[in-house]
Amino acid sequence: MLKLILPAAFLVSAACTQAQPAKPAESPEARATRILTEVPLSDGHNDWPYALRSAYGVEGAKTADLNQPATVKSTSQFATGAVTTGHTSIPLIRKGQLSIQLWSVYVPANLPPEEAVKQTFEQIDIAKSFATRYPQEFATVTTAAEAEKAWKSGRLAGFIAMEGAHQIADDIETLRRAYAAGARSMTLAHSKSTRLFDSATDTSVHKGGMAPEGAAMIAEMNRLGMLVDLSHVSPATMNAVLDVTKSPVIFSHSSAKAVTNHPRNVPDDVLKRMPKNGGIVMVTFVPAFIDQARTDWQMRRDAQRLVGGQDAAAVARLEAWDAANPRPVSTLAMVADHIDHVAKVAGHDHVGIGGDFDGIPDTPKGLENVGTYPALFAELARRGWTDENLRKLAGENFLRVLKANEKQAARQK
């Protein structure tokens, strides 16, 4: 029998190769951390400016220590003095690897038009004060290029976003004033329908969801490069706007109606229109929007509150109801379910993140504040999301939409 004699050097090399330990697989947590250093994590909605105003007043909000979350004391006539701790601070932003944020400059939808406009510009000043007072931590930006530059320099890029056309009194000239002041996004309605657009949570007042003059408002937003935000509007309004807009839209903080049947969520027929429009649905963390049990519980609780009156006895009855009906616990995994659904129906190019931190009284377990974003990306990594799709979700999709709006505005100018 012929024996094959191999060189000794080959045998030693082969033995060394076999003896080398396998490279350990990258953990989901490590993948999440790495992805969020490769692209700027972008969030479509945060109410920190209003939380600061609620806690400290207009002027106090512009001097508050942003290294600490806002602490808001209840102002109810039956308040016990309990303090609510907010969700946002500079250390938490760093921990969560947050890089681009649409700061909501929200004001209540029930204000008279002149007061709503006045308070909107006050809120814009509060949001701008972040970068004025902490220039090493924040930058107020108006373009995608400015946002990317800020991210690369280690600062959070903040866009100013209005939350309802009531904030400009449904007026195009006031829209232009807000744009000149730095606003680059506007929700068309909030909790109440406006003169031009129907809200998802109010009585419809417009045939087809939008007044005839609404198309002119959308056209002007496209011309300016102002992001059209369809969160808070009715499905009819969503479709009416998608019929006329020349630029991709955003849903700054909405989830999937097929997963949780809440009027604030986006139905599948609208999700299916996202590829043609080019827009993005930025999935929110609001417990009632991501958890059907919480939605149902909230409806029952609201019914109790509405029939109970406002006196001390009514408050006591509501507290007794709360004790007998514990609030369901919503979770990070439920948010991931909504992200999965939007990605499946609209496509991975059309999904993003819109937490609504500091705009909600409580958060899902695992997403307690802005320091917890990496945990959500780790969950999606465990579910088999590729690095490419995680990068799209984190920030690439939002930047693409922002740049497309800027290009459309440039063409029209």
LINGIJO-V817650 format. One line per field, one symbol per residue. phi: phi as a letter, one per 30 degrees, with the letter a starting at -180 (. if undefined). Layout:
phi = ???
This chain:
phi = .dcdcceddddddddddddddddddddeddddddedcdbddccdabceeddddddbidddddbddddbddcccecddcdcidcccdcbadddedddidbbbdddcebedcdeeddddedddddddddddedddbddcbbdbbbdddddddedcicddcccbdbkdddchhbdddeddddddjdbabddacdbdcdcbdddcbddbbdiibdeddddddddddddjdddccdicdeddedddddcdccdcbcdabbcddcbdbddccddddedddeddjdbccdcceedccbdddedddddddddddcdicdddddddddddeddbeddccbedddddddeddddddjddbbacbeidicbdbbddjbdaddceedddddddddjddeeddddddadddddddddddddddddd
